[in-house]
Amino acid sequence: MMRTLAKRIAPLCAVALSLCFASPSRAETAEPTFQLRLDKLVERLEERRVEQHIPGMALVVVKDDAVVLAHGFGVADIDTKRPVTPETLFAIGSSTKAFTATLVGMLVDEGKMNWDDPVTKFLPYLTLKPQTDDPKAEVTLRDLMSHRTGFIGMDILWIEGAVTREEALRTAAHAEPWSAFRKEFHYNNTGFLAAGTALGVAGGASWETLVAQRLFQPLGMTSTDASADAVRADPRVSLGYAWDADKKELTHLPMRDIDVAGPAGSINSNVLDMAQWLRFQIGHGVINGRRLISEAAQQETWKPNIDMGNNMKYGLGWMLQDWQGQPVVHHGGNIDGFSAMVAMLPEQHLGFVLLTNLNVAPLQNASINLVWDTLVGKWEDEAAVDTKQFEPFLGKYIANFVQFNNVEFTVSVTHGKLALDVPGQTNFELKPPDAEGKWHFALVDAIAVDFQRSDSGQVTGLSIYQNGQVFKLPKKGVEAAAAAPAPAVAAEKPKPAPPLPSVEQLLALRKSDSRRAALDALGIYRLAGTVRLAQSGVTGTIVMFGAGADRYRQDLDLGVFGHTRVAVNAAGGWMLNSFASNEALTGAALERARKGSLATIFGDWRLFYDKITVTQRLTVAGRAGYVVELRHGDSPPDTQFVDAQTGDVLRASSVTPVPGAGDIPVGMQFEDYRTVNGVRIPFRITTTNPVSGRVIFDIKSVEINLTAPADLFDLAPPK
């Protein structure tokens, strides 16, 4: 429910700092009043709201145990133009997790639980088997609430909402771990579902009852509830939206009922109520002179338990980082149509809550630095910034990495700051350069850029730094200075590597023409088999239909955990999903659906891809082959490993953009090839991604030349 940008981009090269980077000159004024800072904050947030297509949002700021600002922006309903006010209700998503951790702390105070109790003490059936050499190791409440169990995903267990919490957790007991126990951070909502269910056992009441009685009521959060059903009929509730970048319009998303996973994210509230939560947290467990939790237990939730990367750690229901040397405690939340941020700067006795009715927006995370910079940072007058110093850097830079293929990134001045516009994402403001000449993203310090210059001082390109990787982008229209030739060194000439096959030779190896003809000869075909989601413990069935190059359908049935149907034809595509809104597939979503067809993966690549490039020879698991890059339009490239003897695709990789999570790498492995009427088909396909883990498809039967209804490949609703 969170994590967006940190898997996407990165920094710059420092070249003669005195020449390349002067500190931006800014007009500083006399220290303003705090009210002037608050006014400026409202102005800056409204600018970002409009830029990022957020229909409406609400903000509250708490300083020194008092509400100093409560403000509504935009509208709660784009059709009626109903304005957002501080009373407007929003889903807060994963910001719920800190409430669950606090409840556990209250029961720790009462001796009913311990942070390091094994979860089986309360839920004997949740016998998770972590990846560890210690046969006695057990998953504890602390492990669950800090996302360090080594288990990932599992959202499929509750997203449908058709099972009880116990049924979901009993299934989770069959899940396989993804990584070593207590070694890596893997966000897992089901861990908080388990912790909330366990505290219900220890506290003698449901999580909903305990959170209402122990927190909402004593904090005076009278408008807050933990159920979607309870809030839907409230006239103050906001509608939720998503921004469709292809259509350039907002789409209404129905409020999702996630009561099954309530302890992980089902609270709905407004900023006035959330101000009480801030006062209670900043007050270390005290509200209006009344202590509800010991300071020791409350502070335990703020202590780091696992490194998240990108200079962040995770406590218990809270994320922990620094701002200008001061600790920051925060947690966001994302759920269909809504996003939230709750953040505190404890040393300043300062905190804020920002609730929006858009499911994903860069402002959610960027608001942290924006609020601190505006309210307690160095006061700067953006209008008086001398932007002439930025002129050498302005322009377009050409990106060719990951999903970007000759895509133009634009450097401009936004709000008095240098900014990098990443197409399909947002315009990222940059902080002034540090001592190394790197301009860090205001949104996330872990990503930065720097600029290259020629000997004459002209900017020739930029570099992006992220997660140890460096991506270089030349500046459009500028010729980079030629590198000085290396001195001649007498050395033995290496034996030349055998040339790579041409595209024509590779297509011949794959018998592409005969593959196409053989697929056509199958008529309407049907593949049926089983599916297993290893990291969730869920099993089900899958049926795939196809015909020719442009008709494909996939029906995935996971029983009580939901089903999905996807169909594409020459005219378009449609998805029917039991745990999400049904939708017509367009743009990138339609392309991804078309790529799932047998005709695309195992037939003639030329029917779908615009560009085919053989990039290298490789031996994998003792099998020699070729790595091939396949591109279609502006979509991220697909990379495939082709067997040098058979022409079969043995492995493939790509990235899938996921709102709120960034670009998710997806791997595929194809095994047990068999020939069916001249078509080579793998009877086992394993897909892998870091969100849901491994999914194993085993084909059990193949039927060909079927007679099927005319609408088999058309799931569009009747007009």
C-alpha positions in Angstrom: 0.0 0.0 0.0 2.9 2.4 -0.3 6.3 2.6 -2.0 6.3 4.3 -5.3 9.4 6.2 -6.5 12.3 4.5 -4.9 12.6 1.8 -7.6 12.8 4.2 -10.5 15.6 6.7 -10.9 19.1 8.3 -9.6 21.9 11.1 -9.3 24.8 13.1 -11.1 28.6 13.3 -11.6 30.6 16.0 -9.8 33.1 17.7 -12.2 35.1 20.7 -10.9 32.5 21.8 -8.5 33.7 25.4 -8.5 33.0 25.5 -12.2 29.9 23.4 -12.5 27.8 24.1 -9.4 27.4 27.3 -7.6 25.0 27.2 -4.7 21.7 28.6 -6.0 21.3 32.2 -4.9 18.0 32.8 -3.1 16.5 35.9 -1.7 16.1 35.4 2.1 13.8 37.6 4.0 13.5 38.4 7.7 12.3 35.4 9.7 8.5 35.2 9.0 5.8 34.6 11.5 4.5 31.1 11.8 1.2 32.2 10.4 3.0 33.4 7.2 4.7 30.0 7.0 1.3 28.3 7.3 -0.1 30.5 4.6 2.8 29.6 2.3 2.3 25.9 3.0 -1.4 26.1 1.9 -0.3 27.9 -1.3 2.4 25.4 -2.1 0.1 22.4 -1.5 -2.6 23.8 -3.6 -0.1 24.3 -6.5 0.9 20.7 -6.2 -2.7 19.5 -6.0 -3.6 21.1 -9.3 -0.4 19.9 -11.0 -0.9 16.3 -9.9 -4.6 16.1 -10.8 -5.7 15.5 -7.2 -9.5 16.4 -7.0 -9.5 17.2 -3.3 -7.5 16.9 -0.1 -7.5 18.0 3.6 -4.6 19.0 5.8 -4.2 19.4 9.5 -1.1 20.7 11.3 -0.4 20.2 15.0 2.2 22.2 16.8 2.9 22.1 20.5 -0.2 20.0 21.3 -2.5 22.4 19.4 -4.2 22.4 16.0 -2.7 25.4 14.2 -4.1 24.7 10.7 -7.1 22.6 9.3 -7.8 23.2 5.7 -9.7 21.7 2.8 -8.6 21.8 -0.8 -10.5 21.1 -4.0 -13.6 18.9 -4.2 -14.9 15.7 -2.6 -17.1 15.0 -5.7 -16.1 16.2 -9.1 -19.6 16.0 -10.4 -21.4 17.9 -7.7 -18.4 20.1 -6.9 -18.9 19.5 -3.2 -15.9 21.1 -1.5 -13.5 19.3 0.8 -13.6 20.6 4.3 -11.7 19.5 7.5 -14.8 17.4 8.3 -14.6 15.4 5.0 -14.0 11.7 5.5 -11.3 9.8 3.7 -9.9 6.3 3.8 -6.5 6.4 5.5 -5.3 3.0 4.2 -2.1 1.7 5.8 -1.8 4.6 8.2 -4.1 2.2 10.1 -1.1 0.1 11.0 0.2 2.4 13.7 -3.2 2.1 15.5 -2.8 -1.7 15.5 0.8 -1.5 16.9 -0.4 0.9 19.6 -3.1 -1.4 20.7 -0.5 -4.2 21.0 1.5 -1.8 23.2 -1.5 -1.2 25.4 -1.9 -5.0 26.0 1.9 -5.3 26.6 1.4 -2.7 29.4 -1.3 -4.9 30.8 0.8 -8.1 30.7 -1.5 -9.7 28.1 1.0 -9.7 25.3 4.7 -9.3 24.7 6.3 -7.7 21.6 8.3 -10.9 21.1 5.6 -13.4 21.7 5.3 -16.0 18.9 2.1 -15.4 17.0 1.2 -19.1 17.6 0.6 -18.2 21.3 -2.6 -16.5 20.3 -3.2 -18.1 16.8 -2.0 -21.8 17.1 -3.0 -22.4 13.5 -0.7 -19.7 12.0 2.3 -22.0 11.8 4.4 -19.9 9.4 7.7 -21.6 8.5 10.4 -18.9 8.1 13.6 -19.5 6.1 16.2 -20.0 8.8 18.7 -22.6 10.0 17.2 -22.3 13.5 14.7 -25.1 13.9 13.2 -23.4 17.0 12.7 -20.0 15.3 9.1 -18.7 15.4 7.5 -15.6 13.9 6.7 -13.1 16.6 4.4 -10.1 16.8 7.4 -7.8 16.4 8.4 -9.7 13.2 4.8 -9.3 11.8 4.6 -5.6 12.6 8.0 -4.7 11.2 7.6 -6.7 7.9 10.8 -8.8 8.5 9.3 -12.3 8.4 10.7 -13.0 4.9 7.2 -13.6 3.6 5.8 -11.3 1.0 2.5 -10.3 -0.7 -0.4 -12.4 0.3 -2.9 -9.7 -0.4 -4.8 -12.2 -2.5 -5.9 -13.8 0.8 -8.1 -10.9 1.8 -8.6 -8.6 -1.2 -11.8 -10.5 -2.3 -13.3 -10.1 1.2 -15.2 -13.4 0.9 -13.3 -15.3 3.7 -13.0 -14.8 7.5 -9.8 -13.7 9.0 -9.1 -17.1 10.4 -9.6 -18.7 6.9 -7.2 -16.2 5.4 -4.6 -16.9 8.1 -5.0 -20.6 7.9 -4.2 -20.4 4.2 -1.2 -18.2 4.9 0.2 -21.0 7.0 0.9 -22.8 3.7 2.8 -20.0 2.2 6.5 -20.3 1.3 9.0 -17.7 2.5 10.6 -15.4 -0.1 13.8 -14.5 1.8 15.7 -15.2 4.9 14.1 -14.6 8.3 14.7 -11.1 9.8 17.2 -10.2 7.0 15.1 -8.2 4.5 12.1 -5.8 4.6 9.1 -7.1 2.7 5.9 -5.1 3.1 3.1 -7.5 4.1 -0.4 -6.4 5.0 -1.3 -10.0 6.1 1.3 -9.6 8.9 -0.8 -6.8 10.4 -4.0 -8.8 9.8 -2.4 -11.5 11.9 -1.2 -9.1 14.6 -4.6 -7.5 14.8 -6.3 -10.9 15.1 -3.9 -12.0 17.8 -4.5 -8.9 19.9 -8.2 -9.6 19.6 -7.6 -13.0 21.2 -5.4 -11.4 23.9 -7.8 -8.5 24.5 -11.0 -10.6 24.6 -12.7 -8.6 21.8 -12.4 -8.0 18.1 -9.9 -5.6 16.7 -12.7 -3.3 15.6 -14.1 -3.2 19.2 -10.7 -2.6 20.8 -9.6 0.2 18.4 -12.9 2.0 19.0 -12.9 1.5 22.8 -9.2 2.0 23.5 -8.3 4.7 20.9 -11.2 6.3 19.0 -13.3 7.0 22.0 -10.7 8.3 24.5 -9.0 10.4 21.8 -12.3 12.0 20.9 -12.2 10.6 17.3 -15.9 10.7 17.0 -16.1 10.7 13.2 -13.7 7.8 12.7 -14.6 4.2 11.9 -12.9 1.0 10.9 -15.4 -0.3 8.3 -16.2 0.9 4.8 -19.9 -0.1 5.3 -20.1 2.3 8.3 -18.8 5.3 6.3 -20.4 4.9 2.8 -23.7 6.4 3.8 -22.1 9.4 5.6 -22.8 12.6 3.6 -19.3 13.8 4.6 -17.4 11.0 2.9 -15.3 11.9 -0.2 -15.5 9.9 -3.4 -12.2 8.3 -4.5 -10.5 8.7 -7.9 -7.7 7.6 -10.1 -6.0 9.7 -12.8 -6.0 8.0 -16.2 -2.8 9.3 -17.9 -3.9 7.9 -21.3 -7.3 9.6 -21.3 -6.2 12.6 -19.3 -9.2 12.3 -17.0 -10.2 11.3 -13.5 -12.1 8.0 -13.0 -14.2 7.3 -9.9 -13.2 4.2 -7.9 -15.7 2.7 -5.5 -14.6 2.5 -1.9 -13.0 -0.9 -1.3 -14.3 -3.0 1.6 -11.1 -4.5 3.2 -12.7 -5.3 6.6 -11.0 -8.7 6.5 -7.6 -7.0 6.6 -8.9 -4.2 8.9 -5.9 -4.1 11.2 -3.7 -3.4 8.1 -5.7 -0.5 6.6 -9.5 -0.2 7.0 -9.8 3.1 9.1 -11.7 6.0 7.6 -11.3 9.4 9.3 -11.0 13.2 8.8 -8.2 15.5 9.6 -9.8 16.9 12.7 -10.0 13.4 14.3 -6.5 12.6 13.0 -5.2 15.7 14.8 -6.1 14.0 18.0 -4.0 11.0 17.0 -1.1 13.3 16.3 -1.4 15.0 19.7 -1.5 11.6 21.4 1.6 10.4 19.5 3.6 13.5 19.9 2.6 13.5 23.6 4.1 10.0 23.9 0.8 8.4 24.9 -0.8 11.3 26.7 -4.0 13.2 25.5 -5.5 16.0 27.5 -3.5 15.0 30.6 -4.6 11.4 30.4 -2.1 8.6 29.7 -3.5 5.8 27.6 -0.2 3.9 27.0 3.1 3.9 28.8 5.8 6.0 27.3 8.0 3.0 27.0 5.4 1.0 25.0 4.6 4.0 22.8 8.3 4.7 22.1 8.9 1.0 21.3 6.8 1.6 18.1 9.2 4.3 17.0 12.3 2.1 17.4 13.9 0.7 14.2 13.6 -3.1 13.6 14.6 -3.5 10.0 16.4 -1.5 7.3 14.0 -0.6 4.4 16.8 0.9 2.2 16.8 4.4 0.8 17.9 5.7 4.2 14.7 4.5 5.9 14.0 2.0 8.6 10.7 0.4 9.9 9.6 0.4 13.5 6.2 -1.1 14.5 3.6 0.5 12.2 5.8 3.5 11.5 8.6 4.4 9.0 11.6 6.2 10.4 14.0 8.5 8.6 15.8 11.8 9.1 15.2 15.4 8.0 18.2 17.7 8.4 19.5 15.5 11.2 16.2 15.3 13.0 14.2 12.1 13.3 11.0 11.8 11.3 8.2 9.3 12.1 5.7 8.7 9.4 3.4 6.3 7.5 1.4 6.7 4.4 -1.6 4.8 3.1 -3.0 3.9 -0.3 -6.2 2.2 -1.2 -8.6 2.4 -4.1 -9.2 6.2 -4.7 -7.4 7.5 -1.6 -3.9 8.2 -0.3 -2.8 9.5 3.1 0.3 10.7 4.9 0.7 11.0 8.7 4.1 12.4 9.7 5.7 13.9 12.8 8.9 15.8 13.5 9.0 15.0 17.3 11.9 17.3 18.3 9.8 20.2 16.9 6.6 18.9 18.5 5.2 19.2 15.0 3.1 16.9 12.9 0.7 16.9 10.0 -1.9 14.7 8.3 -2.7 15.0 4.6 -5.6 13.0 3.2 -6.4 13.0 -0.5 -9.1 11.4 -2.8 -6.6 10.2 -5.4 -5.2 6.7 -5.1 -1.6 7.6 -6.1 0.1 11.0 -6.2 3.8 12.0 -5.7 2.6 14.6 -3.3 1.8 11.9 -0.7 5.5 11.3 0.0 6.8 14.6 -1.2 4.6 16.4 1.4 7.0 15.3 4.2 9.9 17.4 3.1 7.6 20.1 1.7 5.9 20.6 5.1 9.1 20.6 7.1 10.9 22.9 4.7 8.0 25.4 4.8 7.2 25.4 8.5 10.7 25.1 10.1 13.2 25.2 7.3 15.2 28.1 6.1 12.8 30.7 4.8 13.1 31.4 1.1 11.2 33.6 -1.3 10.6 31.4 -4.3 9.6 34.4 -6.4 12.9 36.1 -5.8 15.1 33.2 -6.8 17.6 34.0 -9.4 16.8 31.4 -12.1 19.4 32.6 -14.5 21.9 30.3 -12.8 19.8 27.3 -13.9 19.9 28.2 -17.6 22.9 26.0 -18.5 21.0 22.9 -17.3 17.6 23.6 -18.9 16.6 21.4 -21.9 15.8 17.9 -22.9 17.9 14.8 -22.1 17.5 11.5 -23.9 16.8 8.4 -21.8 17.6 4.8 -22.9 17.4 2.6 -19.9 14.9 0.1 -18.3 11.5 1.0 -19.9 12.7 4.2 -21.6 13.5 4.1 -25.3 14.7 7.4 -26.7 12.4 9.2 -24.2 13.0 12.9 -23.5 13.4 13.9 -19.9 13.0 17.7 -19.4 14.9 19.9 -17.0 13.1 23.1 -16.1 12.5 25.6 -13.3 9.5 24.8 -11.1 8.5 26.8 -8.1 11.9 28.5 -8.1 13.7 25.1 -8.1 15.4 23.0 -10.8 13.1 20.1 -11.7 13.4 16.9 -13.8 10.2 15.8 -15.6 10.1 12.0 -16.0 7.4 11.2 -18.6 4.7 9.0 -17.3 5.6 9.8 -13.7 5.9 13.4 -12.5 8.0 16.6 -12.5 10.4 15.9 -9.7 11.8 19.0 -7.9 15.5 18.9 -7.1 17.2 20.1 -3.9 20.3 22.4 -4.3 23.5 20.5 -5.1 25.4 19.0 -2.2 29.1 19.0 -1.6 29.5 16.3 -4.3 27.5 18.3 -6.8 24.5 16.0 -6.7 21.0 17.4 -6.8 18.8 15.0 -4.7 15.2 14.6 -5.4 13.0 16.6 -3.0 10.7 13.6 -2.9 13.3 11.0 -1.9 16.9 11.6 -1.0 18.0 8.2 -2.3 17.7 9.4 -5.9 19.9 12.2 -7.3 21.2 13.7 -10.5 24.4 15.5 -11.6 25.4 17.1 -14.8 28.4 16.6 -17.2 30.2 19.5 -18.8 32.6 19.9 -21.7 36.0 21.6 -21.3 34.3 24.8 -22.3 31.7 24.5 -19.6 28.7 23.5 -21.7 26.3 21.0 -20.1 26.4 17.9 -22.3 24.4 15.4 -20.2 23.1 14.3 -16.9 23.4 11.1 -14.8 20.7 9.6 -12.6 21.8 7.7 -9.5 19.6 5.2 -7.8 20.1 2.0 -5.8 23.8 1.8 -6.8 23.0 2.2 -10.5 24.0 5.1 -12.7 21.9 6.0 -15.8 23.5 8.5 -18.3 21.3 10.8 -20.4 23.0 12.9 -23.1 21.5 16.4 -23.6 19.5 16.7 -26.8 21.2 18.7 -29.5 24.6 18.8 -27.7 27.5 16.8 -28.9 29.5 15.3 -26.0 33.2 16.0 -26.0 35.1 13.1 -27.5 37.1 11.1 -25.0 40.9 11.3 -25.4 42.3 8.2 -27.2 43.8 5.7 -24.9 47.6 5.3 -25.2 48.6 2.4 -27.4 49.6 -0.7 -25.4 51.1 -3.7 -27.0 49.0 -6.7 -26.0 48.0 -10.0 -27.4 44.9 -9.7 -29.5 42.0 -11.6 -27.9 40.4 -14.2 -30.1 37.3 -12.6 -31.6 34.0 -13.9 -30.3 31.8 -15.7 -32.8 29.4 -13.3 -34.3 25.8 -13.1 -33.0 23.1 -14.4 -35.2 21.2 -11.9 -37.2 17.6 -11.3 -36.5 16.8 -13.3 -39.7 18.9 -16.2 -38.6 17.3 -16.2 -35.2 13.8 -16.2 -36.7 14.9 -19.1 -38.9 16.2 -21.0 -35.9 12.8 -20.5 -34.3 11.0 -21.6 -37.5 8.9 -18.5 -37.1 7.0 -18.9 -40.3 6.0 -22.5 -39.6 5.2 -21.6 -36.0 2.7 -19.0 -37.2 1.2 -21.5 -39.6 1.0 -24.2 -36.9 -0.7 -21.9 -34.5 -3.2 -20.9 -37.1 -3.9 -24.6 -37.8 -4.9 -25.1 -34.2 -8.1 -23.2 -34.8 -9.6 -22.2 -31.4 -7.5 -24.0 -28.8 -7.9 -24.5 -25.0 -5.2 -25.1 -22.5 -6.3 -26.1 -19.0 -4.3 -26.6 -15.8 -3.6 -25.7 -12.2 -2.1 -22.6 -10.7 -0.2 -22.3 -7.4 0.7 -19.0 -5.7 3.6 -20.2 -3.7 4.1 -17.1 -1.5 0.4 -17.0 -0.5 -0.5 -20.7 -0.1 -3.3 -20.3 -2.6 -4.1 -22.8 -5.4 -6.6 -22.7 -8.3 -7.3 -23.4 -11.9 -6.4 -21.7 -15.2 -7.9 -22.0 -18.6 -6.4 -20.3 -21.7 -8.1 -19.9 -25.0 -6.6 -18.6 -28.2 -7.1 -18.3 -31.9 -4.7 -16.9 -34.5 -2.6 -13.9 -33.7 -5.0 -11.5 -32.2 -7.5 -13.5 -30.1 -6.8 -14.6 -26.5 -8.6 -15.3 -23.3 -7.5 -16.3 -19.8 -9.7 -17.4 -17.0 -8.1 -17.7 -13.6 -10.2 -19.1 -10.7 -8.8 -19.1 -7.1 -12.0 -20.2 -5.5 -13.0 -18.1 -2.5 -10.0 -15.9 -3.1 -11.4 -14.5 -6.3 -11.3 -14.9 -10.1 -10.1 -12.9 -13.1 -11.0 -13.1 -16.8 -9.1 -11.3 -19.5 -10.0 -11.3 -23.2 -8.5 -9.5 -26.1 -9.4 -9.4 -29.8 -8.6 -7.3 -32.8 -10.9 -4.5 -31.5 -9.6 -4.2 -27.9 -9.7 -6.0 -24.6 -11.6 -6.3 -21.3 -10.9 -7.5 -17.8 -13.6 -8.9 -15.4 -12.2 -9.0 -11.9 -13.9 -10.2 -8.7 -11.6 -8.1 -6.5 -11.4 -4.9 -8.6 -13.6 -2.8 -10.9 -14.3 -4.3 -14.3 -12.5 -2.3 -17.0 -12.0 -1.9 -20.7 -8.3 -2.4 -21.4 -6.5 0.5 -23.2 -3.0 1.7 -23.8 -0.3 -0.1 -21.8 -2.8 -2.4 -20.1 -4.1 -3.7 -23.4 -0.6 -4.3 -24.7 0.3 -6.3 -21.6 -2.8 -8.4 -22.1 -1.9 -9.1 -25.8 1.6 -10.1 -24.7 0.1 -13.0 -22.6 -1.0 -14.8 -25.8 0.7 -17.9 -27.0 0.9 -16.3 -30.4 3.0 -13.5 -29.0 5.4 -15.5 -26.8 5.8 -18.7 -28.7 4.7 -17.8 -32.2 6.1 -15.3 -34.7 7.4 -12.3 -32.7 7.0 -10.1 -35.8 3.2 -10.1 -35.3 3.5 -8.0 -32.1 7.0 -6.5 -31.7 8.3 -3.6 -33.7 12.0 -4.1 -33.0 14.0 -7.3 -32.4 17.6 -7.1 -31.2 20.0 -10.0 -30.5 22.2 -8.6 -27.7 24.5 -11.4 -26.4 25.3 -15.1 -26.1 24.7 -16.7 -22.7 24.7 -20.1 -21.0 22.0 -20.7 -18.4 21.8 -23.9 -16.4 24.1 -25.6 -18.9 22.1 -24.6 -22.0 23.6 -22.2 -24.5 21.4 -19.5 -26.0 20.9 -15.9 -27.1 19.5 -12.9 -25.2 17.0 -11.1 -27.3 15.4 -7.6 -26.6 11.9 -7.2 -28.0 10.2 -3.8 -28.2 6.7 -2.7 -29.0 6.1 1.1 -29.3 7.0 3.0 -26.1 6.3 0.0 -23.8 9.1 -1.3 -21.6 11.3 -3.8 -23.5 10.9 -7.6 -23.0 14.1 -9.6 -22.7 14.0 -13.3 -23.7 16.6 -16.1 -23.4 16.3 -18.4 -26.5 17.7 -21.9 -26.6 20.4 -22.1 -29.3 19.4 -25.6 -30.3 15.6 -25.5 -30.3 14.7 -21.8 -30.6 12.5 -22.3 -27.5 12.1 -19.3 -25.1 13.5 -20.6 -21.8 13.3 -17.4 -19.8 11.9 -13.9 -20.1 11.9 -10.7 -18.1 10.1 -7.4 -18.3 8.8 -4.6 -16.0 5.2 -3.9 -15.2 4.3 -0.4 -14.0 2.0 -0.7 -10.9 0.4 2.4 -9.4 1.8 3.1 -6.0 4.6 0.5 -6.3 6.6 1.7 -9.3 8.0 -0.5 -12.0 7.8 -4.1 -10.8 10.3 -6.5 -12.4 8.6 -9.7 -13.7 10.5 -12.9 -14.6 9.2 -16.0 -16.4 10.6 -19.5 -16.8 9.3 -22.0 -19.4 9.8 -25.7 -18.9 8.6 -29.1 -20.0 8.2 -28.2 -23.7 6.0 -30.6 -25.7 5.0 -30.4 -29.4 1.3 -30.2 -30.0 0.3 -30.4 -33.7 3.6 -28.7 -34.6 3.4 -26.0 -31.9 6.0 -26.1 -29.1 4.2 -25.4 -25.8 5.8 -25.3 -22.3 3.6 -27.3 -19.9 5.0 -25.5 -16.9 5.3 -21.7 -16.7 6.6 -20.0 -13.5 6.3 -16.2 -13.1 8.2 -14.3 -10.4 7.9 -10.8 -9.1 8.8 -9.2 -5.7 5.2 -8.3 -4.9 3.4 -11.6 -5.1 6.3 -14.0 -5.5 6.3 -17.2 -7.6 3.2 -18.3 -9.5 3.4 -21.8 -11.0 1.1 -22.8 -13.9 1.0 -26.5 -14.8 -0.8 -27.3 -18.1 -2.8 -30.6 -17.8 -4.7 -30.7 -21.1 -4.7 -29.2 -24.6 -7.7 -29.2 -26.9 -7.7 -27.8 -30.5 -10.1 -27.0 -33.3 -12.9 -26.2 -30.9 -16.3 -24.8 -31.6 -16.9 -21.8 -29.3 -19.5 -19.1 -28.8 -19.0 -15.9 -30.8 -18.3 -13.9 -27.7 -15.6 -16.1 -26.3 -13.0 -13.4 -26.9 -15.3 -10.5 -26.1 -16.0 -9.7 -22.4 -17.4 -6.2 -23.1 -20.8 -5.6 -21.4 -23.8 -5.5 -23.8 -24.6 -2.0 -25.0 
